[in-house]
Amino acid sequence: MPRLPASLLVVVVLFGHRGPARAQPAAASTTWDVAFVCDGAGNYQCASKSLRGVVAATNAPLKVETFVWSHGYKKILPDQLDLEHARQQGKLLADLVLGYRRENPHAKIHLVGHSAGSMVVLTATEFLPPATLDRLVLLSPSVSTEYDIRPALRSVKDSVEVHYSEHDWLYLGLCTHVVGCADHRHGEASGRVGFQLLVESPQDAALLPRLAQHPWQPSYRLLGNEGGHYGAYQPENLKAHVLPVFLGTSN
């Protein structure tokens, strides 16, 4: 047997014989459940920031993404009154949801709307196939009580959760009666009295169990929710009444 050159011998001794290369296992991909949040008029982003903080504090397995639809910071009236803009933004939100669904087919997708942001969220559901979403949460929605939410109910697998309060008399009482709701109606706002579901067929009646409406209760004061326009997104209220719905741990 011929002797190996000294240089080659050194290589063999240092590195040894490793055999055929083995493919390394691919890193496991992470599928994130997500909540896209449309804040109220004026782009203050209070609801999305509050929900993001609650998720971080509880280490909940959920991404919170702010969908910026507003005309700009502090532009409250244009956001409340420009229905065409809100509907255009709702179509963009629907496109975003469909893109996320394609890339993450097993993820749970939730939508959250506060006040005028609910108009954007509800519009988005009109452009989504049935059962695209898992949950939809509306906090103090500034659309009218007669708004047709049947498309929203069809778009979810589980439920549409509506949090409303008769004590929201300034923004969803006085203001919406003067300037109108986000859907250009001047009647009662759903954020004060809830939605009146239009039932015209057995298919509509079958949607009723998906609508969960939650009137404000005095006990909510312990959660920092006094029943006003900003009460529903207070951290402890979100922790008690919204996050468990997303995580599937609600009663």
Phi and psi in degrees as a GROMACS rama.xvg file:
@    title "Ramachandran Plot"
@    xaxis  label "Phi"
@    yaxis  label "Psi"
@TYPE xy
-66.4716  148.31  PRO-2
-78.4147  141.596  ARG-3
-74.756  144.218  LEU-4
-58.7937  149.277  PRO-5
-57.4534  -39.0059  ALA-6
-65.9032  -40.0395  SER-7
-69.9414  -35.8454  LEU-8
-61.212  -39.377  LEU-9
-62.1336  -41.7282  VAL-10
-62.4928  -43.9796  VAL-11
-64.4732  -42.4795  VAL-12
-66.426  -41.5397  VAL-13
-72.4409  -41.3862  LEU-14
-106.413  -21.0971  PHE-15
67.112  -176.89  GLY-16
-99.5713  115.051  HIS-17
-95.3509  -8.62608  ARG-18
73.771  -171.07  GLY-19
-65.9035  145.014  PRO-20
-65.2121  140.765  ALA-21
-105.798  134.872  ARG-22
-69.575  133.415  ALA-23
-78.4649  139.531  GLN-24
-62.1988  139.199  PRO-25
-69.1265  145.433  ALA-26
-64.1787  135.893  ALA-27
-64.5555  130.762  ALA-28
-77.1152  147.18  SER-29
-106.544  124.3  THR-30
-101.249  119.29  THR-31
-101.344  126.621  TRP-32
-68.6807  148.78  ASP-33
-139.787  147.106  VAL-34
-121.409  116.568  ALA-35
-90.9049  125.664  PHE-36
-113.664  128.118  VAL-37
-105.271  109.393  CYS-38
-73.8096  172.746  ASP-39
-73.8547  -178.483  GLY-40
-60.3231  144.303  ALA-41
97.0357  -3.82558  GLY-42
55.0473  40.9467  ASN-43
-79.4029  -21.2378  TYR-44
59.6225  31.0417  GLN-45
-70.1501  -42.1888  CYS-46
-65.3525  -45.1278  ALA-47
-67.8606  -38.3038  SER-48
-65.5771  -39.4198  LYS-49
-65.712  -45.2188  SER-50
-64.6921  -39.6416  LEU-51
-62.6008  -39.2136  ARG-52
-65.3632  -40.6393  GLY-53
-64.8147  -42.0782  VAL-54
-62.0833  -43.0827  VAL-55
-65.8003  -41.2933  ALA-56
-67.5339  -28.8443  ALA-57
-102.335  -0.688191  THR-58
55.4394  37.0115  ASN-59
-71.7837  141.78  ALA-60
-78.6948  70.1694  PRO-61
-150.706  134.886  LEU-62
-92.5002  140.247  LYS-63
-116.31  117.4  VAL-64
-116.355  124.491  GLU-65
-80.5673  124.581  THR-66
-97.7223  107.703  PHE-67
-83.2308  110.785  VAL-68
-115.998  -10.6905  TRP-69
-67.6625  160.18  SER-70
-69.1107  -23.2631  HIS-71
152.715  168.968  GLY-72
-59.6676  129.215  TYR-73
69.5559  6.37583  LYS-74
-86.8789  70.4975  LYS-75
-70.8332  -50.861  ILE-76
-62.8404  -46.4627  LEU-77
-57.6306  -38.5093  PRO-78
-66.3724  -38.183  ASP-79
-75.0027  -32.6228  GLN-80
-99.0155  -20.9587  LEU-81
-88.9908  83.3831  ASP-82
-64.3152  -39.1518  LEU-83
-60.8906  -42.2941  GLU-84
-63.0865  -44.5522  HIS-85
-60.9601  -38.8746  ALA-86
-71.2608  -36.7373  ARG-87
-61.5656  -42.4211  GLN-88
-68.0043  -33.0404  GLN-89
-63.2896  -37.7412  GLY-90
-64.6983  -40.7928  LYS-91
-64.1339  -37.8497  LEU-92
-64.3376  -41.118  LEU-93
-60.7934  -41.3674  ALA-94
-61.6777  -40.1338  ASP-95
-63.4294  -43.541  LEU-96
-62.5659  -44.6271  VAL-97
-64.436  -37.9281  LEU-98
-63.8408  -41.8042  GLY-99
-67.0912  -37.1972  TYR-100
-64.178  -40.7328  ARG-101
-63.3371  -41.6361  ARG-102
-79.8535  -22.6271  GLU-103
-134.847  71.9661  ASN-104
-63.3058  -20.8829  PRO-105
-102.813  0.310258  HIS-106
-77.3283  152.519  ALA-107
-88.5826  135.209  LYS-108
-121.496  124.931  ILE-109
-120.564  151.412  HIS-110
-119.833  141.719  LEU-111
-129.374  132.518  VAL-112
-128.885  132.353  GLY-113
-112.948  132.223  HIS-114
53.7224  -123.186  SER-115
-66.5999  -22.087  ALA-116
-62.689  -20.6746  GLY-117
-65.0914  -30.0079  SER-118
-63.5419  -39.8874  MET-119
-66.61  -45.966  VAL-120
-62.1251  -46.2326  VAL-121
-64.8575  -37.2768  LEU-122
-62.9981  -41.5082  THR-123
-56.8892  -37.8622  ALA-124
-65.5638  -23.3756  THR-125
-69.7647  -17.6966  GLU-126
-108.389  11.8754  PHE-127
-110.341  142.959  LEU-128
-64.3469  159.155  PRO-129
-56.2499  142.584  PRO-130
62.0252  28.8035  ALA-131
-74.3738  -40.09  THR-132
-93.6677  161.231  LEU-133
-94.9704  -54.8241  ASP-134
-135.305  154.649  ARG-135
-132.647  128.235  LEU-136
-121.277  127.417  VAL-137
-115.492  121.778  LEU-138
-108.433  115.922  LEU-139
48.2791  52.5263  SER-140
-63.4503  136.596  PRO-141
-98.4653  24.5088  SER-142
-93.4377  161.7  VAL-143
-72.1453  158.42  SER-144
-65.099  -23.342  THR-145
-86.5218  -1.30878  GLU-146
-58.7606  137.654  TYR-147
-77.7503  106.185  ASP-148
-101.074  13.6997  ILE-149
-59.8451  -41.066  ARG-150
-59.2181  -36.6874  PRO-151
-64.8935  -41.889  ALA-152
-66.5316  -34.2078  LEU-153
-71.5758  -27.7852  ARG-154
-78.3159  -12.201  SER-155
-105.597  150.415  VAL-156
-82.3339  -33.4411  LYS-157
-111.201  -75.918  ASP-158
-155.906  158.623  SER-159
-107.38  117.989  VAL-160
-103.646  122.37  GLU-161
-116.468  123.058  VAL-162
-110.561  116.063  HIS-163
-133.686  163.662  TYR-164
-150.945  128.355  SER-165
-69.5199  -14.6192  GLU-166
-81.4603  -5.29486  HIS-167
-81.9052  63.2749  ASP-168
-84.9066  -22.4245  TRP-169
-78.5669  -59.158  LEU-170
-76.3222  -46.1852  TYR-171
-100.599  11.5472  LEU-172
-117.033  -76.9374  GLY-173
-64.795  -52.7764  LEU-174
-63.9178  -45.8843  CYS-175
-70.6342  -24.9087  THR-176
-72.9334  -27.476  HIS-177
-82.9953  -53.3168  VAL-178
-99.2218  -12.8739  VAL-179
97.7892  158.136  GLY-180
-74.52  173.04  CYS-181
-65.8478  -17.9945  ALA-182
-98.8856  18.5839  ASP-183
69.5293  23.5026  HIS-184
-106.041  150.19  ARG-185
-107.673  14.4211  HIS-186
-85.994  -157.074  GLY-187
-67.0797  142.289  GLU-188
-87.8889  141.605  ALA-189
-63.0889  -25.4769  SER-190
-70.4867  -9.52011  GLY-191
-105.336  -37.5286  ARG-192
-124.541  -0.566018  VAL-193
85.1024  179.613  GLY-194
-97.4893  146.485  PHE-195
-101.91  103.298  GLN-196
-71.4255  126.643  LEU-197
-79.8944  119.818  LEU-198
-115.976  110.358  VAL-199
-119.449  -3.28286  GLU-200
-158.629  166.29  SER-201
-59.1642  -31.1583  PRO-202
-65.6374  -38.2537  GLN-203
-65.6905  -42.4955  ASP-204
-62.1068  -32.8406  ALA-205
-68.1711  -17.4487  ALA-206
-80.7274  -16.9889  LEU-207
-53.5601  -43.0906  LEU-208
-63.5991  -16.4817  PRO-209
-82.456  -11.6732  ARG-210
-95.3404  114.476  LEU-211
-116.078  110.726  ALA-212
-108.769  132.234  GLN-213
-122.734  100.33  HIS-214
-72.5994  150.555  PRO-215
-61.7839  141.559  TRP-216
-120.784  146.902  GLN-217
-55.4824  -29.7809  PRO-218
-65.6981  -17.3745  SER-219
-67.7623  -16.3932  TYR-220
-59.2197  -31.5419  ARG-221
-65.9195  -17.8509  LEU-222
-100.493  9.61519  LEU-223
83.4281  7.66382  GLY-224
-103.5  103.189  ASN-225
-86.34  -0.4847  GLU-226
95.4205  0.174589  GLY-227
-83.1846  -170.175  GLY-228
-67.6769  -23.8313  HIS-229
-108.17  5.01204  TYR-230
-68.9033  -36.0952  GLY-231
-65.8951  -25.6752  ALA-232
-101.078  14.7758  TYR-233
-64.8296  141.786  GLN-234
-51.6996  -47.7393  PRO-235
-67.9297  -31.7924  GLU-236
-68.4731  -41.998  ASN-237
-62.6549  -40.8166  LEU-238
-64.2829  -35.3901  LYS-239
-85.054  -35.7307  ALA-240
-119.275  -14.2392  HIS-241
-114.597  -52.5295  VAL-242
-57.0743  -43.5075  LEU-243
-59.1819  -30.0606  PRO-244
-66.3572  -42.8304  VAL-245
-65.9306  -35.9588  PHE-246
-87.787  -4.85998  LEU-247
73.2714  26.2616  GLY-248
-113.731  8.90965  THR-249
-76.7611  156.661  SER-250
